[in-house]
Amino acid sequence: MTELAPTLHHDFQVITEMNSGLERFKEMSLDVLLLGGSISPDFLKSALDTLDGILPQAKRVEFPDLGDVAAWNYDPQRNLAEIQNQ
Protein backbone atom coordinates (compact mmCIF):
# COMPACT_ATOMS: atom_id res chain seq x y z
CA MET A 1 0.00 0.00 0.00
CA THR A 2 2.93 2.32 0.65
CA GLU A 3 3.87 2.11 -3.02
CA LEU A 4 0.30 2.77 -4.17
CA ALA A 5 -0.51 5.66 -1.80
CA PRO A 6 1.12 8.36 -3.96
CA THR A 7 -1.17 7.44 -6.88
CA LEU A 8 -4.47 7.46 -4.95
CA HIS A 9 -5.13 11.11 -5.80
CA HIS A 10 -5.50 10.00 -9.45
CA ASP A 11 -8.22 7.53 -8.44
CA PHE A 12 -10.13 10.19 -6.56
CA GLN A 13 -9.79 12.64 -9.46
CA VAL A 14 -11.36 10.10 -11.83
CA ILE A 15 -14.14 9.42 -9.32
CA THR A 16 -14.85 13.14 -9.01
CA GLU A 17 -14.92 13.60 -12.79
CA MET A 18 -17.24 10.60 -13.23
CA ASN A 19 -19.69 11.69 -10.55
CA SER A 20 -21.91 13.20 -13.20
CA GLY A 21 -22.41 12.04 -16.75
CA LEU A 22 -22.79 8.32 -16.14
CA GLU A 23 -25.75 8.24 -18.52
CA ARG A 24 -23.35 8.49 -21.45
CA PHE A 25 -22.37 4.88 -20.80
CA LYS A 26 -25.81 3.69 -21.97
CA GLU A 27 -24.42 3.80 -25.51
CA MET A 28 -21.47 1.56 -24.70
CA SER A 29 -21.60 -1.66 -26.73
CA LEU A 30 -18.78 -3.56 -25.01
CA ASP A 31 -19.08 -6.38 -22.53
CA VAL A 32 -18.21 -5.16 -19.05
CA LEU A 33 -17.42 -7.26 -16.00
CA LEU A 34 -18.26 -5.55 -12.70
CA LEU A 35 -16.50 -7.11 -9.72
CA GLY A 36 -17.30 -6.43 -6.08
CA GLY A 37 -17.19 -7.95 -2.65
CA SER A 38 -20.10 -8.76 -0.36
CA ILE A 39 -18.49 -6.89 2.54
CA SER A 40 -17.40 -3.84 0.57
CA PRO A 41 -18.58 -0.45 1.85
CA ASP A 42 -22.11 0.55 0.83
CA PHE A 43 -20.88 3.38 -1.42
CA LEU A 44 -18.94 0.90 -3.56
CA LYS A 45 -21.92 -1.47 -3.80
CA SER A 46 -24.11 1.49 -4.75
CA ALA A 47 -21.66 2.47 -7.50
CA LEU A 48 -21.80 -1.05 -8.93
CA ASP A 49 -25.60 -1.03 -8.70
CA THR A 50 -25.66 2.19 -10.69
CA LEU A 51 -23.24 0.94 -13.34
CA ASP A 52 -25.08 -2.38 -13.59
CA GLY A 53 -28.27 -0.46 -14.33
CA ILE A 54 -26.65 1.77 -16.94
CA LEU A 55 -24.25 -0.47 -18.85
CA PRO A 56 -26.26 -2.49 -21.38
CA GLN A 57 -23.94 -5.49 -21.51
CA ALA A 58 -22.68 -5.64 -17.94
CA LYS A 59 -22.18 -8.83 -15.98
CA ARG A 60 -21.82 -8.46 -12.25
CA VAL A 61 -19.97 -10.83 -9.93
CA GLU A 62 -19.99 -10.41 -6.18
CA PHE A 63 -17.42 -12.33 -4.19
CA PRO A 64 -18.71 -13.55 -0.82
CA ASP A 65 -16.76 -12.50 2.26
CA LEU A 66 -14.51 -10.10 0.34
CA GLY A 67 -14.33 -6.34 0.64
CA ASP A 68 -12.58 -3.50 -1.12
CA VAL A 69 -9.19 -4.84 -0.02
CA ALA A 70 -9.69 -8.14 -1.83
CA ALA A 71 -6.08 -8.15 -2.98
CA TRP A 72 -5.14 -8.96 0.62
CA ASN A 73 -7.76 -11.67 1.13
CA TYR A 74 -7.95 -13.11 -2.35
CA ASP A 75 -7.93 -16.85 -3.02
CA PRO A 76 -7.49 -17.26 -6.81
CA GLN A 77 -8.77 -20.85 -6.96
CA ARG A 78 -11.90 -20.15 -4.91
CA ASN A 79 -12.67 -16.89 -6.67
CA LEU A 80 -12.16 -18.29 -10.18
CA ALA A 81 -14.58 -21.10 -9.38
CA GLU A 82 -17.15 -18.55 -8.14
CA ILE A 83 -16.87 -16.50 -11.35
CA GLN A 84 -17.33 -19.59 -13.49
CA ASN A 85 -20.42 -20.64 -11.53
CA GLN A 86 -22.23 -17.29 -11.90
C-alpha positions in Angstrom: 0.0 0.0 0.0 2.9 2.3 0.6 3.9 2.1 -3.0 0.3 2.8 -4.2 -0.5 5.7 -1.8 1.1 8.4 -4.0 -1.2 7.4 -6.9 -4.5 7.5 -4.9 -5.1 11.1 -5.8 -5.5 10.0 -9.4 -8.2 7.5 -8.4 -10.1 10.2 -6.6 -9.8 12.6 -9.5 -11.4 10.1 -11.8 -14.1 9.4 -9.3 -14.8 13.1 -9.0 -14.9 13.6 -12.8 -17.2 10.6 -13.2 -19.7 11.7 -10.5 -21.9 13.2 -13.2 -22.4 12.0 -16.7 -22.8 8.3 -16.1 -25.8 8.2 -18.5 -23.4 8.5 -21.5 -22.4 4.9 -20.8 -25.8 3.7 -22.0 -24.4 3.8 -25.5 -21.5 1.6 -24.7 -21.6 -1.7 -26.7 -18.8 -3.6 -25.0 -19.1 -6.4 -22.5 -18.2 -5.2 -19.0 -17.4 -7.3 -16.0 -18.3 -5.6 -12.7 -16.5 -7.1 -9.7 -17.3 -6.4 -6.1 -17.2 -7.9 -2.6 -20.1 -8.8 -0.4 -18.5 -6.9 2.5 -17.4 -3.8 0.6 -18.6 -0.4 1.8 -22.1 0.6 0.8 -20.9 3.4 -1.4 -18.9 0.9 -3.6 -21.9 -1.5 -3.8 -24.1 1.5 -4.8 -21.7 2.5 -7.5 -21.8 -1.1 -8.9 -25.6 -1.0 -8.7 -25.7 2.2 -10.7 -23.2 0.9 -13.3 -25.1 -2.4 -13.6 -28.3 -0.5 -14.3 -26.7 1.8 -16.9 -24.2 -0.5 -18.9 -26.3 -2.5 -21.4 -23.9 -5.5 -21.5 -22.7 -5.6 -17.9 -22.2 -8.8 -16.0 -21.8 -8.5 -12.2 -20.0 -10.8 -9.9 -20.0 -10.4 -6.2 -17.4 -12.3 -4.2 -18.7 -13.5 -0.8 -16.8 -12.5 2.3 -14.5 -10.1 0.3 -14.3 -6.3 0.6 -12.6 -3.5 -1.1 -9.2 -4.8 0.0 -9.7 -8.1 -1.8 -6.1 -8.2 -3.0 -5.1 -9.0 0.6 -7.8 -11.7 1.1 -8.0 -13.1 -2.3 -7.9 -16.8 -3.0 -7.5 -17.3 -6.8 -8.8 -20.8 -7.0 -11.9 -20.1 -4.9 -12.7 -16.9 -6.7 -12.2 -18.3 -10.2 -14.6 -21.1 -9.4 -17.1 -18.5 -8.1 -16.9 -16.5 -11.3 -17.3 -19.6 -13.5 -20.4 -20.6 -11.5 -22.2 -17.3 -11.9 
